[in-house]
Amino acid sequence: MDQSVLNDPRITAVGLLVEAHAGLSARFTAQFEQHGLSPVEFEVLTRLVRSPDNRLRMTDLAAQTSLSTSGVTRVVDRMERDGLLTRRACPADRRSSFAVATDSGCKRLDAVLPGHLRIIEEWFTGQLDPESLARLLDGLRRVRDAVHPGATAGATDPEPAPDSR
């Protein structure tokens, strides 16, 4: 085997990314479990709460996560049973529905976030000066957009929320 290929900085870059992700994920998972959430449930709640009206179409939620549409359905079913979110019909498309974070889901996320942010600061962003962090965020967004173009699907509100008169 040609050792120069194994020393290629591209292999090093991906290896470091995988190692960093694995280390952070282990820390996050332990903290989520303290609040009765799995990593995917945390991701779903975070994506919903960061979206207009705390909601996303189920198809957009699938596009933003690493889950298939059937995987999202199973997670949403479980989270709906636990009272963390609910489904609502999409008035513009009867075939589609929204996943919407409930007050209970928002409260659960509020309980998780302080510890989550401490872990991020200690083990990730706190390791970088502000300029390095800005460059890293720019680079990660470019890579994310290239490999996962649907990652921001539904992030802007395509239609106004129903008037609650």
C-alpha positions in Angstrom: 0.0 0.0 0.0 1.2 3.5 -0.8 1.7 5.2 2.5 1.5 8.7 0.9 -2.2 8.0 0.1 -2.9 7.2 3.8 -1.2 10.5 4.8 -3.4 12.5 2.4 -4.8 15.5 4.2 -8.2 14.7 2.8 -8.3 11.5 4.8 -7.0 13.3 7.8 -9.7 15.9 7.5 -12.5 13.4 7.3 -11.0 11.3 10.1 -10.8 14.3 12.4 -14.4 15.2 11.6 -15.6 11.7 12.4 -13.6 11.5 15.6 -14.8 14.9 16.8 -18.4 14.0 15.9 -18.2 10.7 17.8 -16.8 12.4 20.9 -19.4 15.1 21.0 -22.2 12.7 20.2 -21.3 10.5 23.2 -21.4 13.5 25.5 -24.6 14.8 24.0 -26.3 11.4 24.2 -25.6 11.0 27.9 -27.0 14.5 28.7 -30.1 14.0 26.5 -30.9 10.7 28.3 -30.9 12.6 31.6 -33.9 14.5 30.2 -35.7 11.4 28.7 -34.8 12.3 25.1 -32.9 10.4 22.4 -30.5 12.3 20.1 -33.0 12.1 17.3 -35.8 13.4 19.5 -33.6 16.3 20.5 -32.9 17.0 16.9 -36.5 16.9 15.9 -37.6 19.3 18.8 -34.7 21.7 18.0 -35.6 21.8 14.3 -39.2 22.4 15.1 -38.6 25.1 17.7 -36.1 26.9 15.3 -38.7 27.0 12.5 -41.6 29.5 12.0 -44.5 28.7 14.3 -42.6 25.8 15.9 -43.6 23.6 12.9 -42.3 21.9 9.8 -44.0 19.8 7.2 -43.2 16.1 7.8 -41.4 16.0 4.4 -39.3 19.0 5.3 -38.5 17.4 8.7 -37.3 14.3 6.9 -35.2 16.4 4.5 -33.6 18.3 7.4 -32.7 15.1 9.4 -30.9 11.9 8.5 -34.2 10.1 8.7 -36.3 8.6 5.9 -39.9 9.7 5.7 -41.0 6.5 7.4 -38.3 7.0 10.1 -39.7 10.5 10.7 -43.2 9.1 11.0 -42.1 6.6 13.6 -40.2 9.2 15.6 -43.1 11.7 15.4 -45.6 9.0 16.4 -43.5 8.2 19.6 -43.0 11.9 20.4 -46.7 12.6 19.8 -47.6 9.8 22.3 -45.2 11.4 24.8 -46.9 14.8 24.3 -43.8 16.5 22.9 -45.4 17.4 19.6 -48.6 17.1 17.6 -49.6 16.8 14.0 -51.7 19.4 12.2 -53.1 19.2 8.7 -51.5 21.4 6.1 -54.2 23.7 4.7 -52.4 24.2 1.4 -51.9 20.5 0.8 -54.2 17.9 2.2 -51.7 15.1 1.5 -49.2 16.8 3.8 -49.1 17.5 7.6 -47.1 19.5 10.0 -45.2 18.3 13.0 -45.6 21.0 15.7 -43.8 21.3 19.0 -46.2 21.4 21.9 -45.7 23.5 25.1 -44.5 20.3 26.8 -42.0 19.7 24.0 -40.7 23.3 24.3 -40.4 23.0 28.0 -38.4 19.8 27.7 -36.1 21.4 25.2 -35.7 24.4 27.5 -34.6 22.0 30.3 -32.0 20.3 28.0 -30.5 23.4 26.4 -28.5 24.8 29.4 -26.5 21.6 29.8 -26.3 21.1 26.0 -24.8 24.6 25.6 -22.3 23.9 28.4 -21.1 20.8 26.6 -20.8 22.7 23.3 -18.9 25.5 24.9 -16.5 23.2 26.8 -15.8 20.6 24.1 -16.4 22.5 20.8 -16.8 26.2 20.4 -14.7 27.0 23.5 -11.7 25.3 21.8 -11.7 28.0 19.0 -11.2 31.7 19.0 -14.0 33.7 17.4 -12.3 34.1 14.0 -11.6 30.3 13.8 -15.2 29.5 14.8 -16.5 31.9 12.1 -14.3 30.2 9.4 -15.3 26.7 10.7 -19.0 27.6 10.5 -18.6 28.9 7.0 -16.8 25.8 5.9 -19.3 23.5 7.5 -22.2 25.3 5.9 -20.6 24.9 2.5 -20.0 21.2 3.0 -23.4 20.7 4.5 -25.1 22.4 1.5 -23.1 20.3 -0.9 -23.8 16.9 0.7 -27.2 17.6 2.2 -29.0 20.3 0.1 -32.3 19.7 1.8 -31.0 20.5 5.2 -32.8 23.8 5.4 -36.0 22.7 3.7 -39.0 24.5 5.2 -36.8 26.8 7.3 -38.7 29.8 6.0 -42.5 30.1 6.4 -43.9 29.5 2.9 -47.4 30.5 4.0 -48.7 32.7 6.8 -49.9 30.9 9.9 -53.7 30.5 10.1 -55.3 33.5 11.7 -56.5 32.6 15.2 -59.5 34.8 15.4 
